[in-house]
Amino acid sequence: MKKQIKQGVIEKCKEIEHLQNLKIPRYYYSPKNLINRNYLQLHVFSDASSKSFGAVAYLRYKISDYNLNTRFVISKSIVAPIKKITLPRLELMGAVIVARLVKHLKRIFKDISRIILWSDTTIVLYWIKGSASIFKPFVSNRISEIQENTDPVSWSHCSGKQNPADLLTRGITSRELINSEKWWRGPKWLKDSENLWPKLEGFESIDSETVELKSSLIVNLTITHEKIIEPDKYSSLLKLLRVTAYIFRFVNALRRKDFGKGPLASEEISNAEIFWV
């Protein structure tokens, strides 16, 4: 054990040596040279893992009629609490970091015309777009802070592979960090036109009633997740997903007074899988 710790310290010290080559330019743009003042956007991505949660922000602006530029602005990460917290709640805490960064950056960059916020977790997006009052204090208080500092409409979904904040919470070597285009410039599609940005089918146009329904399901399933379902007791992922899907169906039936019957549909399994992501 001591040898492993010693080896880990040695490796970390070697990592530090590479950081002397790290340079972060702080010049972003000149307000006088902006092609279009209405085109300056702030994009902030959130993510969480069992080890940490955090957010990273980028500016997106035009430097010519045919050329868009993206630049890293700031990032912040926090080590996950020692007390075990479910991943959806950690993801929500990552979204809180986003809200705090937005509040901070709005005071610095006065010309920002639009703010777009990204998460790779649909549960958190349903929470943010729903009503804080229906949740227990832990979730409710954080949703309230997020909604106070950001517009719920500005939140969108991107996949985990495209999310640069994933590098923040999963870890990356110093050498990889220096050369990471994804970290310093954001995902490649950020330079594309908006119609090419990722969209979760059906999510952008979701109505308030559906948000409330999904939020209610999440409330009940979060309680169930923590008190009843213990993943380690199931011999396979499929069994865990099937049990989760049946609970989803049951809670949904209580609200709609319409109990679904028959084998589980593929959509039900997919929803269960999203819950455990």
Backbone bond lengths (Angstrom), bond angles and torsions (degrees), N, CA, C in turn:
res aa  C-N    CA-C-N  psi(-1)  N-CA   C-N-CA  omega(-1)  CA-C   N-CA-C  phi
1 M - - - 1.461 - - 1.530 110.76 -
2 K 1.358 115.92 -45.14 1.455 120.50 179.56 1.523 111.52 -63.37
3 K 1.339 115.85 -38.15 1.465 120.34 178.63 1.527 110.77 -63.51
4 Q 1.344 116.04 -39.64 1.462 120.55 179.28 1.524 111.19 -64.84
5 I 1.329 115.71 -42.25 1.461 120.18 178.65 1.529 110.47 -63.84
6 K 1.350 115.77 -44.18 1.459 120.53 179.64 1.518 111.02 -61.35
7 Q 1.336 116.12 -43.12 1.454 120.49 -179.91 1.527 110.76 -64.36
8 G 1.352 115.60 -38.71 1.462 119.83 178.47 1.515 111.82 -63.58
9 V 1.327 117.43 -40.56 1.467 121.82 178.69 1.521 110.54 -65.04
10 I 1.320 116.31 -41.85 1.480 121.02 179.63 1.524 110.24 -61.59
11 E 1.325 116.27 -43.94 1.465 120.77 -179.68 1.527 111.11 -64.09
12 K 1.334 116.42 -40.23 1.465 119.90 179.05 1.527 110.74 -65.54
13 C 1.311 117.20 -38.37 1.463 120.82 177.85 1.523 111.74 -63.38
14 K 1.323 116.26 -38.05 1.465 120.86 176.43 1.521 110.94 -64.95
15 E 1.335 115.30 -35.81 1.465 120.08 178.57 1.524 110.67 -62.28
16 I 1.325 115.85 -39.54 1.467 120.84 -177.19 1.528 111.22 -61.33
17 E 1.326 117.25 -33.85 1.466 121.54 -178.80 1.526 111.44 -57.76
18 H 1.343 116.53 -36.73 1.467 119.84 -177.71 1.516 112.32 -71.31
19 L 1.335 117.50 -21.94 1.463 120.90 -175.09 1.522 112.90 -69.18
20 Q 1.332 117.57 -15.24 1.463 119.61 177.40 1.535 110.95 -66.60
21 N 1.328 116.11 -17.44 1.472 120.91 178.66 1.533 112.00 -92.37
22 L 1.325 116.31 0.21 1.461 120.32 -177.38 1.524 110.79 -84.95
23 K 1.319 116.28 124.19 1.460 121.85 177.06 1.528 108.74 -127.83
24 I 1.331 115.95 133.25 1.458 120.71 -179.98 1.527 108.41 -118.30
25 P 1.335 118.07 101.47 1.474 120.55 179.39 1.531 110.54 -65.75
26 R 1.321 116.76 136.11 1.462 121.13 -177.93 1.527 113.39 -104.87
27 Y 1.329 117.35 1.22 1.459 119.44 174.95 1.528 108.10 -86.84
28 Y 1.324 116.54 125.44 1.465 120.10 -177.81 1.528 111.37 -107.78
29 Y 1.303 116.27 -53.40 1.457 120.30 -177.68 1.523 108.04 -167.10
30 S 1.302 115.63 164.41 1.456 121.25 172.26 1.526 108.21 -105.33
31 P 1.324 118.60 125.63 1.473 120.17 179.88 1.527 112.65 -53.64
32 K 1.332 116.46 -31.95 1.465 119.74 -179.52 1.527 111.86 -70.94
33 N 1.334 115.64 -26.32 1.467 119.53 -175.76 1.525 113.79 -99.27
34 L 1.312 117.24 1.87 1.465 119.29 177.56 1.523 109.35 -63.09
35 I 1.333 116.28 130.01 1.457 120.24 179.09 1.527 110.49 -62.90
36 N 1.326 114.95 -40.24 1.459 120.13 -178.73 1.529 108.65 -147.00
37 R 1.330 116.55 113.72 1.465 120.06 -178.69 1.525 112.14 -62.20
38 N 1.321 116.06 -23.53 1.457 120.55 -179.93 1.529 112.29 -83.22
39 Y 1.313 116.34 6.27 1.458 120.01 -175.85 1.526 112.83 -111.91
40 L 1.311 117.24 7.58 1.459 120.38 179.67 1.536 109.23 -85.10
41 Q 1.324 116.20 116.27 1.461 121.71 -175.36 1.528 110.88 -119.25
42 L 1.330 114.85 149.02 1.458 121.89 172.59 1.517 108.51 -112.87
43 H 1.332 116.54 124.16 1.464 122.41 177.39 1.526 108.44 -116.45
44 V 1.322 116.27 127.70 1.466 120.58 -179.97 1.523 109.12 -127.69
45 F 1.335 116.24 130.71 1.464 122.93 -177.41 1.528 109.42 -112.32
46 S 1.335 116.18 140.78 1.469 120.56 177.15 1.522 110.17 -120.21
47 D 1.336 115.45 156.00 1.462 120.30 177.24 1.528 108.45 -162.69
48 A 1.324 114.94 164.37 1.468 120.35 177.01 1.517 109.48 -151.75
49 S 1.309 115.69 154.35 1.460 122.99 172.06 1.524 106.27 -138.40
50 S 1.310 116.18 -178.95 1.463 119.27 179.05 1.528 111.69 -67.78
51 K 1.342 116.59 -15.01 1.466 120.79 -177.08 1.521 113.24 -97.79
52 S 1.328 117.64 -34.05 1.461 119.82 -175.93 1.523 111.06 -160.93
53 F 1.320 115.55 171.73 1.462 121.35 174.66 1.520 107.96 -144.69
54 G 1.334 116.82 156.92 1.454 118.73 -177.76 1.510 113.13 177.34
55 A 1.352 115.33 -167.22 1.463 121.14 -176.52 1.523 109.82 -152.58
56 V 1.336 115.84 158.47 1.454 121.86 177.32 1.529 108.17 -140.19
57 A 1.346 116.27 140.00 1.462 121.43 -173.84 1.529 111.28 -119.19
58 Y 1.356 115.00 147.96 1.464 122.60 179.09 1.521 109.88 -136.72
59 L 1.340 115.19 148.55 1.456 121.06 169.12 1.525 108.79 -97.94
60 R 1.310 116.72 143.92 1.468 122.85 176.97 1.525 107.31 -129.74
61 Y 1.338 116.50 125.17 1.466 119.37 -175.82 1.530 110.17 -156.01
62 K 1.329 115.34 163.66 1.454 121.37 179.99 1.518 110.22 -90.38
63 I 1.339 115.83 132.52 1.463 120.08 174.77 1.533 110.60 -109.00
64 S 1.335 116.07 -9.14 1.459 122.27 171.86 1.521 106.62 -161.50
65 D 1.309 116.85 174.95 1.463 120.14 -178.03 1.524 112.21 -61.18
66 Y 1.326 117.13 -26.48 1.460 120.38 -175.17 1.528 113.07 -121.06
67 N 1.307 116.31 12.90 1.464 118.57 -174.46 1.529 110.95 -134.34
68 L 1.342 115.27 121.13 1.460 121.55 176.66 1.522 109.49 -103.37
69 N 1.309 116.71 144.59 1.457 120.42 178.74 1.526 109.50 -122.84
70 T 1.321 116.52 145.69 1.464 122.22 175.13 1.519 108.22 -128.90
71 R 1.336 116.54 139.96 1.456 119.96 -177.63 1.519 110.73 -139.83
72 F 1.312 115.50 138.90 1.458 122.13 172.59 1.523 109.55 -63.92
73 V 1.330 116.32 136.66 1.460 120.99 179.50 1.527 111.36 -113.69
74 I 1.330 116.15 -56.18 1.457 120.08 -174.41 1.523 109.78 -160.64
75 S 1.321 116.86 154.55 1.459 121.59 173.81 1.519 108.74 -143.60
76 K 1.296 115.17 157.64 1.461 120.17 178.57 1.523 108.80 -151.42
77 S 1.323 116.12 134.92 1.462 120.34 177.72 1.522 109.57 -134.81
78 I 1.317 115.93 152.68 1.459 122.78 179.81 1.523 108.48 -132.65
79 V 1.312 116.45 137.35 1.463 121.07 177.78 1.529 108.99 -67.12
80 A 1.325 116.00 136.76 1.464 121.01 179.76 1.526 110.62 -63.26
81 P 1.336 117.40 145.67 1.469 120.25 179.71 1.532 111.93 -59.52
82 I 1.326 116.03 151.79 1.468 120.13 177.47 1.528 110.09 -63.64
83 K 1.338 115.47 -39.90 1.463 119.84 176.63 1.522 109.37 -64.16
84 K 1.313 116.96 130.01 1.454 121.76 -174.93 1.525 110.96 -63.93
85 I 1.344 115.78 128.24 1.461 123.02 177.69 1.518 108.04 -126.68
86 T 1.317 117.08 141.57 1.457 120.56 -179.02 1.527 109.96 -62.57
87 L 1.327 116.48 151.20 1.465 121.13 -178.26 1.530 112.15 -60.41
88 P 1.348 119.95 -42.09 1.472 118.41 176.99 1.529 112.89 -56.43
89 R 1.325 117.22 -38.24 1.462 119.54 179.01 1.525 111.60 -70.28
90 L 1.326 116.70 -35.63 1.465 119.67 175.13 1.526 110.37 -64.60
91 E 1.334 116.00 -39.42 1.464 120.22 177.11 1.532 110.06 -62.71
92 L 1.321 116.84 -38.13 1.462 120.78 177.60 1.523 110.58 -64.24
93 M 1.327 116.53 -38.56 1.461 120.51 177.62 1.532 110.57 -65.91
94 G 1.328 116.82 -33.02 1.460 120.82 173.76 1.523 110.86 -63.73
95 A 1.339 116.71 -38.96 1.462 121.19 177.86 1.530 111.27 -65.87
96 V 1.323 117.01 -31.66 1.474 120.87 175.59 1.528 109.88 -63.19
97 I 1.335 116.27 -40.41 1.471 120.21 177.34 1.526 109.98 -61.04
98 V 1.337 116.03 -39.78 1.468 120.48 176.41 1.521 110.21 -57.12
99 A 1.339 116.35 -49.82 1.466 121.27 -178.44 1.531 111.13 -58.64
100 R 1.327 117.39 -39.62 1.464 120.94 -179.11 1.528 111.74 -70.83
101 L 1.344 116.13 -36.64 1.462 119.24 176.35 1.524 110.78 -66.31
102 V 1.325 116.41 -40.80 1.465 120.94 178.71 1.530 110.07 -60.31
103 K 1.317 116.14 -47.09 1.466 120.64 179.40 1.527 110.73 -58.49
104 H 1.331 116.49 -40.64 1.466 121.79 -179.89 1.528 111.59 -69.08
105 L 1.333 117.27 -46.30 1.461 121.20 -174.36 1.523 112.75 -72.69
106 K 1.309 117.97 -28.05 1.470 121.03 178.56 1.532 110.78 -64.65
107 R 1.317 116.46 -27.26 1.464 120.06 178.06 1.533 111.28 -77.35
108 I 1.334 116.67 -23.08 1.468 121.02 -176.28 1.524 111.29 -93.04
109 F 1.341 116.34 -48.70 1.465 121.09 -177.82 1.526 108.82 -98.79
110 K 1.327 115.69 96.53 1.467 120.80 -175.30 1.523 112.94 -75.00
111 D 1.346 116.73 -18.39 1.463 120.19 -174.27 1.522 114.08 -91.72
112 I 1.324 118.26 3.20 1.461 120.22 -178.47 1.526 110.29 -61.14
113 S 1.321 116.03 124.20 1.466 120.65 -177.88 1.522 112.72 -97.23
114 R 1.327 116.10 -23.27 1.464 119.08 -176.57 1.523 109.67 -152.57
115 I 1.324 115.43 142.69 1.467 121.71 178.64 1.517 108.76 -122.24
116 I 1.345 116.76 125.79 1.466 121.96 178.53 1.520 107.51 -123.41
117 L 1.328 115.85 128.44 1.457 121.78 -175.21 1.520 109.80 -117.36
118 W 1.336 115.87 142.54 1.469 120.30 -170.29 1.529 111.68 -128.50
119 S 1.331 114.85 139.02 1.469 122.14 172.96 1.518 107.86 -140.28
120 D 1.331 116.98 148.69 1.466 119.83 177.93 1.532 111.60 -99.36
121 T 1.344 116.42 13.03 1.458 120.91 -177.50 1.522 110.30 -120.95
122 T 1.332 117.22 112.78 1.466 120.96 -176.56 1.532 111.93 -66.75
123 I 1.325 117.34 -30.31 1.464 120.03 178.98 1.524 110.15 -58.39
124 V 1.323 116.88 -46.29 1.461 121.66 -179.96 1.526 110.41 -63.78
125 L 1.327 117.24 -39.29 1.455 120.29 179.69 1.520 111.43 -64.54
126 Y 1.337 117.41 -39.90 1.462 120.37 175.64 1.523 110.66 -64.40
127 W 1.305 116.65 -39.56 1.465 120.28 177.61 1.527 110.21 -60.06
128 I 1.329 116.55 -49.53 1.466 121.68 -175.51 1.524 111.11 -64.95
129 K 1.322 117.25 -37.44 1.462 121.10 -177.50 1.530 112.42 -85.05
130 G 1.338 116.84 -2.78 1.455 121.23 179.76 1.520 111.96 -98.72
131 S 1.310 116.10 -164.02 1.459 122.73 -178.95 1.527 109.94 -98.45
132 A 1.324 116.58 125.91 1.469 121.30 -178.29 1.522 111.81 -64.93
133 S 1.305 117.28 -27.14 1.469 121.16 -171.96 1.519 113.97 -67.98
134 I 1.343 118.29 -18.95 1.463 119.81 -175.78 1.531 112.09 -87.64
135 F 1.336 116.41 -3.12 1.454 119.73 -176.89 1.521 111.43 -103.69
136 K 1.313 115.17 164.54 1.461 121.05 174.98 1.532 109.08 -73.75
137 P 1.353 117.22 162.85 1.464 121.44 -170.19 1.530 115.91 -50.33
138 F 1.339 118.07 -43.10 1.464 119.95 -176.45 1.528 110.74 -56.11
139 V 1.316 116.29 -50.81 1.468 121.21 -179.03 1.523 110.45 -75.80
140 S 1.324 117.03 -43.86 1.463 121.96 -176.20 1.523 112.20 -58.47
141 N 1.329 117.42 -46.50 1.468 120.92 -177.90 1.517 111.93 -62.99
142 R 1.313 116.18 -38.25 1.463 119.76 -179.35 1.521 111.92 -74.04
143 I 1.322 116.97 -38.07 1.462 119.84 175.32 1.524 110.09 -62.13
144 S 1.319 117.32 -41.94 1.465 121.73 179.73 1.522 111.07 -59.57
145 E 1.334 117.21 -43.20 1.466 120.30 178.93 1.517 111.17 -65.32
146 I 1.335 116.17 -42.11 1.468 120.27 179.22 1.523 110.64 -62.78
147 Q 1.336 117.30 -46.03 1.457 121.33 -178.83 1.522 112.43 -69.02
148 E 1.326 116.80 -25.75 1.467 120.80 178.44 1.523 111.62 -72.30
149 N 1.324 116.47 -34.21 1.472 120.66 -175.14 1.521 114.59 -104.54
150 T 1.329 117.73 -11.19 1.469 120.95 178.31 1.516 109.75 -137.82
151 D 1.310 115.76 157.68 1.462 121.90 175.70 1.531 108.06 -87.48
152 P 1.338 119.06 120.88 1.473 120.53 -179.49 1.525 113.18 -53.67
153 V 1.324 116.74 -30.25 1.471 120.71 -179.90 1.528 111.04 -65.03
154 S 1.328 116.84 -26.20 1.471 120.39 -175.95 1.528 112.98 -77.53
155 W 1.340 117.50 -5.83 1.462 120.99 -179.21 1.525 110.92 -85.96
156 S 1.333 116.37 134.38 1.467 122.47 -179.56 1.529 110.07 -134.58
157 H 1.313 114.79 173.74 1.467 121.05 -176.53 1.518 111.26 -111.87
158 C 1.327 116.43 136.59 1.462 122.04 169.93 1.522 107.71 -135.38
159 S 1.292 117.15 158.66 1.457 120.00 -177.65 1.523 110.45 -74.70
160 G 1.335 115.62 158.36 1.458 120.57 179.94 1.517 112.58 -61.15
161 K 1.338 117.41 -35.60 1.462 121.08 -179.41 1.519 111.67 -66.84
162 Q 1.325 116.88 -28.45 1.463 120.78 -178.73 1.526 112.47 -90.79
163 N 1.311 117.38 -7.97 1.455 122.30 -172.92 1.531 110.97 -85.03
164 P 1.334 119.29 112.62 1.471 120.28 -179.64 1.527 112.99 -66.59
165 A 1.339 117.02 -22.65 1.468 119.74 178.09 1.525 111.25 -66.77
166 D 1.320 116.52 -16.09 1.460 120.48 176.56 1.529 110.59 -62.34
167 L 1.336 116.42 -33.07 1.465 120.57 177.47 1.527 110.35 -66.75
168 L 1.317 115.18 -29.45 1.461 121.62 -178.77 1.525 111.64 -69.68
169 T 1.330 116.46 -39.25 1.464 120.71 -173.21 1.525 113.83 -97.07
170 R 1.331 117.25 -22.32 1.469 120.48 179.88 1.516 112.17 -93.63
171 G 1.317 115.78 -23.96 1.463 119.15 179.32 1.514 112.86 99.70
172 I 1.309 116.55 151.29 1.461 123.05 -179.82 1.523 107.50 -157.00
173 T 1.312 117.62 145.83 1.458 120.24 179.98 1.523 109.62 -71.98
174 S 1.321 116.54 157.21 1.463 120.45 -178.69 1.525 111.38 -62.38
175 R 1.324 117.15 -36.61 1.472 120.79 179.29 1.527 110.30 -66.04
176 E 1.339 116.22 -42.12 1.469 120.15 177.96 1.523 110.48 -66.79
177 L 1.323 116.38 -36.71 1.461 120.70 -179.67 1.518 111.57 -61.23
178 I 1.312 116.81 -45.42 1.467 121.43 -177.78 1.526 111.07 -59.54
179 N 1.327 116.62 -36.92 1.461 120.97 -174.69 1.530 113.85 -101.41
180 S 1.316 116.98 10.04 1.460 119.77 -175.57 1.533 111.88 -83.34
181 E 1.301 116.38 106.89 1.466 121.58 176.41 1.524 110.51 -65.88
182 K 1.314 116.46 -35.61 1.466 121.45 179.96 1.524 110.78 -62.90
183 W 1.330 117.91 -38.79 1.455 121.01 -178.09 1.532 111.64 -74.17
184 W 1.317 117.76 -43.47 1.453 120.83 -174.03 1.521 113.47 -84.64
185 R 1.334 117.24 -21.46 1.469 120.30 -177.08 1.521 113.42 -120.59
186 G 1.342 116.45 -9.55 1.454 119.41 -176.40 1.520 110.77 85.66
187 P 1.322 118.38 179.40 1.469 120.92 179.39 1.524 111.41 -62.73
188 K 1.319 116.63 152.59 1.469 121.37 -175.57 1.525 112.28 -58.07
189 W 1.344 116.58 -36.88 1.465 119.43 -176.04 1.529 112.50 -68.60
190 L 1.332 117.88 -10.53 1.461 120.27 -179.22 1.534 111.25 -66.40
191 K 1.335 115.99 -21.31 1.467 120.22 177.07 1.523 112.37 -90.78
192 D 1.324 116.44 -5.07 1.464 120.64 179.79 1.521 110.75 -84.20
193 S 1.319 116.38 169.13 1.460 120.73 174.91 1.526 109.44 -67.06
194 E 1.300 117.34 157.02 1.460 121.99 -171.08 1.521 112.94 -61.33
195 N 1.328 117.72 -31.54 1.469 119.48 -178.67 1.528 112.47 -67.62
196 L 1.341 116.85 -9.74 1.464 120.97 177.68 1.528 112.46 -101.69
197 W 1.317 117.01 0.82 1.463 120.14 176.92 1.520 110.20 -70.86
198 P 1.334 117.04 153.67 1.480 119.22 -179.35 1.525 111.48 -65.41
199 K 1.328 114.48 140.87 1.459 120.84 176.41 1.518 109.19 -138.89
200 L 1.306 115.96 134.27 1.456 121.20 176.48 1.515 107.20 -84.77
201 E 1.322 116.86 114.69 1.458 122.02 -172.68 1.529 111.37 -54.16
202 G 1.332 114.77 124.82 1.456 120.39 176.58 1.514 113.74 87.38
203 F 1.342 117.51 -12.30 1.472 119.18 -175.15 1.518 112.11 -82.74
204 E 1.338 117.11 -38.36 1.459 120.15 -175.46 1.527 112.36 -64.78
205 S 1.336 116.20 -30.70 1.455 120.16 -177.00 1.522 112.53 -102.49
206 I 1.314 117.69 17.25 1.451 121.48 -175.76 1.524 110.35 -65.67
207 D 1.334 117.04 138.92 1.458 120.67 -177.94 1.520 110.56 -87.95
208 S 1.347 115.33 164.86 1.454 121.13 -174.79 1.524 112.39 -63.74
209 E 1.333 117.10 -33.60 1.466 120.37 -179.64 1.520 110.83 -65.08
210 T 1.330 115.96 -41.12 1.461 119.91 178.68 1.521 110.82 -67.34
211 V 1.337 116.38 -37.86 1.461 120.02 177.03 1.516 110.25 -59.50
212 E 1.339 116.83 -45.22 1.455 121.18 -179.69 1.526 110.72 -63.47
213 L 1.333 116.32 -39.53 1.460 120.59 -179.87 1.516 110.60 -65.29
214 K 1.337 116.59 -48.55 1.457 121.05 179.31 1.529 110.62 -61.71
215 S 1.338 115.54 -41.66 1.453 119.71 179.59 1.519 111.39 -61.23
216 S 1.341 115.80 -41.32 1.459 120.28 178.72 1.523 110.90 -62.68
217 L 1.316 115.82 -42.13 1.466 120.34 177.91 1.524 110.62 -60.73
218 I 1.335 115.14 -42.48 1.458 119.89 -178.62 1.514 110.94 -65.65
219 V 1.342 116.61 -40.82 1.459 120.33 177.48 1.510 110.40 -55.84
220 N 1.338 116.37 -51.97 1.455 120.98 -177.14 1.518 112.25 -66.65
221 L 1.328 115.90 -39.03 1.457 118.85 -177.93 1.522 112.38 -75.32
222 T 1.339 116.70 -28.84 1.459 118.48 175.62 1.520 110.04 -64.57
223 I 1.330 115.77 -41.03 1.463 120.55 176.58 1.527 109.69 -63.31
224 T 1.330 115.34 -45.22 1.463 120.45 179.87 1.524 110.77 -62.94
225 H 1.339 114.63 -42.27 1.468 121.73 -179.63 1.529 110.14 -55.15
226 E 1.358 115.61 -43.75 1.450 119.07 -173.07 1.523 113.27 -82.34
227 K 1.336 117.79 -27.97 1.452 120.05 -170.83 1.531 114.29 -109.02
228 I 1.331 117.37 -22.62 1.458 119.73 -173.94 1.523 112.04 -118.42
229 I 1.323 116.44 -55.05 1.456 119.71 -174.63 1.523 110.40 -79.62
230 E 1.297 116.50 122.14 1.456 122.45 174.61 1.521 108.23 -118.62
231 P 1.341 117.33 104.44 1.466 121.65 -174.08 1.520 114.35 -52.25
232 D 1.328 117.23 -33.88 1.463 120.68 -175.96 1.529 112.91 -65.66
233 K 1.321 116.80 -17.45 1.467 120.21 -177.58 1.531 112.79 -82.04
234 Y 1.330 116.79 -9.67 1.463 119.89 -177.14 1.524 110.48 -100.95
235 S 1.309 115.08 137.22 1.469 120.53 -173.14 1.518 113.16 -77.54
236 S 1.348 117.15 -17.88 1.460 119.54 -179.84 1.529 109.76 -147.53
237 L 1.337 114.77 158.74 1.453 120.21 179.10 1.526 110.61 -64.15
238 L 1.326 116.84 -38.13 1.465 120.19 -178.76 1.521 111.43 -59.58
239 K 1.335 117.36 -42.31 1.467 120.92 179.43 1.531 110.42 -62.89
240 L 1.327 116.17 -42.84 1.459 120.55 179.17 1.528 110.48 -61.74
241 L 1.332 116.68 -43.27 1.463 120.46 -179.42 1.519 111.87 -66.97
242 R 1.315 117.16 -36.93 1.463 120.73 179.80 1.542 110.66 -66.91
243 V 1.323 116.26 -43.38 1.470 119.64 177.90 1.527 110.07 -61.90
244 T 1.344 116.15 -44.64 1.459 120.63 179.01 1.524 111.11 -61.59
245 A 1.338 116.83 -42.56 1.469 121.20 -179.33 1.528 111.43 -63.09
246 Y 1.335 117.44 -39.27 1.470 120.43 178.65 1.533 110.79 -66.95
247 I 1.326 116.88 -34.77 1.462 119.33 177.23 1.526 109.98 -68.23
248 F 1.341 116.46 -42.21 1.455 120.45 174.05 1.533 110.18 -54.20
249 R 1.316 116.18 -47.45 1.467 121.23 -177.93 1.525 110.54 -61.47
250 F 1.330 116.15 -41.60 1.464 120.52 -177.69 1.537 111.14 -65.71
251 V 1.359 116.05 -47.86 1.460 119.68 -179.76 1.523 110.64 -63.26
252 N 1.328 115.43 -40.28 1.458 121.03 177.87 1.522 110.48 -61.25
253 A 1.318 117.10 -39.50 1.465 122.01 -179.53 1.525 111.37 -66.84
254 L 1.322 116.78 -36.29 1.468 120.36 178.87 1.524 110.97 -62.60
255 R 1.313 115.81 -35.97 1.465 119.73 -178.27 1.521 111.47 -79.24
256 R 1.341 116.41 -40.44 1.461 120.48 -176.38 1.530 113.76 -91.58
257 K 1.321 115.47 -9.10 1.470 120.60 -175.83 1.531 111.39 57.31
258 D 1.318 115.31 34.49 1.463 120.67 -178.18 1.522 108.11 -141.05
259 F 1.314 117.28 97.52 1.462 122.08 -173.25 1.525 110.64 -82.25
260 G 1.336 116.65 118.60 1.452 120.96 178.16 1.514 111.77 -70.53
261 K 1.316 116.10 144.78 1.453 121.01 -179.25 1.530 109.97 -125.62
262 G 1.326 115.05 167.78 1.456 120.20 176.88 1.511 113.50 87.34
263 P 1.338 116.68 -178.25 1.469 121.72 -178.53 1.525 111.10 -61.91
264 L 1.322 115.58 156.02 1.463 120.49 177.99 1.528 110.65 -68.34
265 A 1.311 116.19 138.16 1.460 120.87 176.16 1.529 109.49 -82.12
266 S 1.325 116.39 158.61 1.466 120.54 -179.36 1.525 111.52 -61.01
267 E 1.342 116.87 -32.28 1.458 120.86 178.72 1.530 111.25 -65.17
268 E 1.340 116.17 -37.12 1.462 120.49 178.99 1.529 110.65 -65.81
269 I 1.321 116.48 -40.24 1.467 120.75 177.67 1.522 110.28 -65.02
270 S 1.341 116.25 -39.94 1.465 120.80 179.72 1.521 111.30 -63.91
271 N 1.344 116.85 -42.14 1.452 120.74 177.88 1.519 111.34 -62.43
272 A 1.334 116.22 -38.50 1.463 120.95 178.21 1.525 110.48 -65.60
273 E 1.322 115.95 -38.64 1.471 120.34 -179.95 1.519 110.48 -65.61
274 I 1.367 117.16 -40.25 1.455 121.73 178.74 1.522 109.91 -60.40
275 F 1.349 115.93 -37.95 1.455 120.25 -177.70 1.525 111.75 -61.95
276 W 1.337 116.48 -34.67 1.466 119.92 -176.68 1.521 112.78 -91.53
277 V 1.362 117.97 -2.27 1.459 119.86 -178.19 1.519 110.02 -66.27
